[in-house]
Amino acid sequence: MRRRLLAVAVVLGMLGTSACANRIEGEGTIAGLEITHFESGLKASAPDPGLAIENVSETEDDRLAAAAIADVTAFWTEQFPQHFAQEFPPVAKLLSYDSNTDRIDVCGATTADVAMNAFYCPPEDLVAWDRGTLLPLLREKFGPMAVVTVLGHEFGHAVQYRLGAKAGISGQTSTIVKEQQADCFTGAYFRWMAEGRSEYFQVSTSEGLNQVMASLFFIRDSPGQSHSADGAHGTAFDRTYAFQLGFQNDAAKCAAIDQADVDSRITERPFDPDDAGMGDLAVNEETLGLLQRSLDKSFSGAGVPGPTIVNQGGSCPNGGVSTPPVSYCEDTNTVTVDMAALAKLGQPIDREAEFTGQGSGGLGDFAAFAEVVSRYVQGIQVGFDMPVDNTNAGLRTACLVGAWTAAIDQPGASLRPSPGDLDEAIAELLLPRSLIAADINGHPAPNGFDRIEALRLGYFDGSGACSSKYP
């Protein structure tokens, strides 16, 4: 968040007015598919891929990679004629390497140069992956679907190479357009898998897709990267958008992503020159005072009294429902915070520690501020006599957090989002106990896919869309 002088108003006009899949009644759907809960990964009945892979090993990660390559090839073999009226030639070369030991010439470099990576090399029509560090790291942190996500993405680049002008791809196409298309193609592939059409993998629409969302967060660009820079892949907010676009539509929609589309919605940007803190503010009495003024001004048009933020331990003192470290207390119309716990949550994300799992546990200042905002908007919704104790209430809350974030992203705002802030919100939304997407009782919406979509809806379409979609 960046310090500014004034806040802006948010218009709230509409606010008031084949393993066995376990399904839980009342959870709804994701992009028209039932929400399912089961262990995602390689099917016990999956056949031997029978692929020629250079330098392949017998490791679990290479077995996953081979199955993923065979599976995504089957997807594109089916989809290419349907959407692009041409056959899909299989990728010519596949390479597995261990970044810790191997020195193999590939694509004008060596595997030592590319190190921990997975990539597509157009001149050789080659897909390569690091089985020594990258794939084990992804699998151990996020589960097997993270490995499938990365290789599905690299096959997206092979798809671009084959489509060329049909996907608007040329020597002048920016990196970010190519990356957004590849993430979108990955989403279309996972939709096919979620529909039960894969011979190799099964993916649940809850925990399985959460693995995908988490892995896209993990492989995001660092805050401050410009989307116009060569090599830009996008923020987690941008990457999950592209994946969800493909999952909710199809491969043809992905091929239509172009520079104008990216420029109209991409959030990746460099730090403002006067952002001395590089996006980080301490969570304390002073900054919560700034947040109080921002929220009061932003929601002044709602016509209902906004809650007062108080440092009183994060639990409601009179026996009301508590959701520490931040709670909305309806009897006093206050948002009470546990300052110490909130400050710990607000510690900057340690990118290097993410790779080892030894970070401080902090998700960044915006994650902490957004939790406070989520409880503040409980009071606004209560003021409108809206239901605040069900799944829609949690999604509506995340949507309103997104709407507030976009509305204050203006010159002169007392608090203004910095590069990386939306990614910090996504990190919080992927927590099992997310408050940003929780109802008044602290019960979050069931899955990360819907939570992120709700935040994005508010960010792009404003607060009116929140009550329309989540009545």
C-alpha positions, 0 to 999 in steps of 0.5 A: 500500500502507498501513502496518499493524501485523500481517499476516493468514494466507492459507489455502492448503488446496487449493494442494498437493493474416475475416483468417486467424487464426493459432493457436498450439498449446497456448495454450488458449481464452478464454471458449470461443473459440480464442486467435488472433493477427492484426491487429485493426481495420476489415475491408478488405471493410467496407461504407460505413456510410451514416450521417447524422452531424452535423459528420462529417469525412473523418478516419481516426477518424471513419471508424472511429467511423462503422463502429463505430456501424453495427456496434454498431447491427447487434449490438443490432438482432440481440440486442434481440429475442433477449434483451429481446423488443423491437426496437432503435430506431436512435439518433436523432442522431450528432455528431462534433466537434473539441474543439480548434476546435468550439463546438456546442450539445449536451445543454444545453452546448457541445462546449467544455464537454464537451471531450475526451469521448464521451457519450450524451445521453438527452434528445436520444437522441444519441451524440457523440465528440471526433475532435480529441483523444480518438479519435486519442489512443486509436487511437495509444496502443492501436490501433483497437479502443480507439475501438470500445470507447469507442463500444460503451460509449456505445451501452450507455447508449443500450441502458439508455435503451431498456430502462428497467425491464428493466435496472433503470434509473430516475432513482434508479439510481447512475452506477456501476451504469449504467457497469458495465452499459455496460462489460458490454454492450460485452463482449457486443458484442465477443464477437459480433465475436470470433465472426466475426459483424461485417461491419465489424471483426475482433478477435483474442482475444489482441492485439485484446482486449489493446487493449480491456483497455488502453483500459479501464485508460486511462479508469479513475477516479483512485485515491480515487474513491468508487463511490457518487459521482455520475459514478463509472465504476470502477477498471480492475479493476472495468471489466475485470470488467464487460467480461469478464462480458459477453464470457463471458455475454450482454447479458441478464446485463449487464442484471441488474447492479444495486446489490446486485451492485455493492456486493458486489464493487466495489473503488473506494473513497476513501483511508483517512483515515490513509493519509498517503501517498495509497497510495504507498510507496517501494520500499526495504529497509524496505518490502521488509522489511514485505513479507517479514513479510507474506508469511511470515505470510500463507503460514505455513499452507502448511507449506513454507519461504517464500523469503527476499527479498534485494537481490542484483541481481535475477539468480540468482548460480549460473546458475539461471533469472533474471527480472530485476528479480526472480528466484526462485532455487530452489537457495537458496530466495531471491527476489533483487531489483534494488532500483534497477530495482524502485524505478523500476517502483514510481514512481507513475503520472503520470496527466497524463503518460499522455496524452502518453506522457512519464511516468517509466515507473513503474507504482506501488508495488503493481506492484513489490511484486506482482512480488516476491510473484509470485516468492515464490509460485514458492518456495511452489509449488516446495515443493508440487512443483507444475509451475512452468514452463508457462502454467498456472503463470503464471496460477496465480501471478497468481491467488495474487497476487490471493489474497494481496492480498485476504487482507491487505486487513484492519485491522491488516495490515503492508501493506494495499492502497490504492485504485488498487493493483489497477489498478497490478497490471493495468498490469503484467499488460498488459506483454508481459513481465509477471512477475505472470503468469509462470512460473518462467522468466519466460514470461508467460501469452499474453494479458492477458484471461486474466492479469487474470481469474486475478488477479481469481479469486484476489482474489475466491475465494481461493488454493484456486481457483488450484490448482483452475482452474490445476492 
